[in-house]
Amino acid sequence: MARQPMLKFVNLDREMPEKREADLRNKDFDEIYAEYADQKAKEQSSRCSQCGVPYCQSHCPLHNNIPDWLRLTAEGRLQEAYEVSQATNTFPEICGRICPQDRLCEGNCVIEQSGHGTVTIGAVEKYITDTAWDKGWVQPIAPAQERRESVGIIGAGPGGLAAADVLRRAGVQVTVYDRHDRAGGLLTYGIPGFKLEKDVVTRRNDQLAQGGVHFRLNCNVGRDLGFDDIRAQHDAVIIATGVYKSRDLGGPGAGATGIARAIDYLTASNRAANFGDSVPEFESGELNAQGKRVVVIGGGDTAMDCVRTAIRQGATSVKCLYRRDRANMPGSQREVQNAEEEGVTFEWLTAPKGFRGDPVEAVVVQRMRLGQPDATGRQSPEVIDGSDYDEPADLVIKALGFEPEDLPTLWGQPGLEVTRWGTVKAEFTTGRTALPGVYAVGDIVRGASLVVWAIRDGRDCAEAVLGDFAARGAVAAE
């Protein structure tokens, strides 16, 4: 009888890939985790308990077949593991790097709940697909048959690219429009290289282009090309613009020089550090933390990206202000730990009241305490009277989240219905909007959310578009 390759969590401890020392990694933009060796990936995969009801899978937005590809990895059947992983996830190597596994699959691992430490799902997922690229198992898209239907996708972020992948594999003609000079959206310009090295994104973009997806970059819809023009050129249009409008911050002095938006700061850093672009705002010091006292306001993953970027740029100090405590912050606890190791200081239960100086010299900070739960069940922060103090700062970065742009106005489309939050109103799972043949996916529908949810939305919407094409063909044939 063959030896049981799984259920080894009892005698094998959880072990993540080796993490580079903080005082070395905080000086560059390379990824901080090393790759598993083959034997180590097998060992960690073999810890899976192969649950009858896999909570890791049910808590993954893509419902990835995690126990299946863990078992295949433990058995040394890596190419099959990759094929199973790719079947439900367009970008497994990206999700393996940036998904908050501690809140999703790993956080719901059964052996974690029993005190044995979760299976390192994300690290194994990354290893499987990186190996697939190295071995040449990842091939350009090659549809069995070309179709005449054409789809235009506005936005080259994860939702739009996931939809493009599914549609192109079915033989549909796909054109992706994006305002930036490189595809990838926040994967390219928002997420720093130490979490997602840019060649990982570039090779997926290249794979799509080699498979027949057409990219029209540096194309700002509503300015360079009308939305009606795009509709006229395609049988269907998918809106996947994401949400890029930063939530603002008021208070005295809020308009001072030296107060920057997170998206501008991260984009400048990614262009300069990861692509070698000439970025005037970075070179002038406006969006460069070198030699500065930096204060980042916010507690989400974008704030974590900002504080860790500022450390790498050579800031003299980096502090993060968050109005709730550590247990109630929305960002990944793993990212908080990484940031603290690298030299970031967190000031919990604090919020900005105003700013001094122009250029900015200090943030006026008020201390908070947690009061009664709000409508979401989280305790609401309350100001402690008389607790104000000045936090010196040469650069303040606002990382308070993102809101949707007013697309109906920008694109001259009053018939494009939006919610009271300004997100596009679209049908659940299909992405259909009030406009015939127009769909919407990702953050422009959900509000600011996770990359993995955008991928799920893009894939689901593409399947709905294919279904609608089939229905139209059936009607035409009658």
WODAHU-V411774 format. One line per field, one symbol per residue. ss: DSSP state (A for helix, B for strand, O for the rest). burial: 1 if it has 9 or more other C-alpha atoms within 8 Angstrom, else 0. A space follows every 10 residues. Layout:
ss->???
burial->???
This chain:
ss->OOOOOOOAAA OOOOOOOOBO OAAAAOOOOO OOBOOOOAAA AAAAAOOOOO OOOOAAAAOO OOOOOAAAAA AAAAOOOAAA AAAAAAAAOO OAAAAAAAOO OOOOOAAAOA AAAOOOOOOO AAAAAAAAAA AAAAAOOOOO OOOOOOOOOB BBBBOOOAAA AAAAAAAAAO OOBBBBBOOO OOOOOAAAAO OOOOOOOAAA AAAAAAAAAA OOOBBBOOOO BOOOBOAAAA AAAOOBBBBO OOOOBBOOOO OBOOOOOOBB BAAAAAAAAA AAAAAOOOOA AAAOOOOOOO OOBBBBBOOO AAAAAAAAAA AAOOOOBBBB BBOOOAAAOO OOAAAAAAAA AAOOBBBBOB BBBBBBOOOO OBBBBBBBBB BBBOOOOOBB BBBOOOOOBB BBOOBBBBOO OBBOOOAAAA OOOOOOOBOO OOOBOOOOOO OBOOOOOBBB OOAAAAOOOO AAAAAAAAAA AAAAAAAAAA AAAAAAAO
burial->0000111110 0101001001 0000111011 1101010000 1111111110 0001111011 1111111111 1111001101 1101110111 1111111010 1111111111 1110011111 1111111111 0110000000 1010010011 1111111111 1111111111 1111111111 0011101111 1111111101 1101101111 1110111011 1100111001 1001111111 1111010000 0011010111 1111111111 1111000010 1110101111 0111111111 1111111111 1111111111 1111100010 1100110011 0101011111 1111111101 1111111111 0010000111 1001000100 0011111111 1111001100 1110011100 0111110001 1111000111 1111111110 1111111111 1111110010 00000000
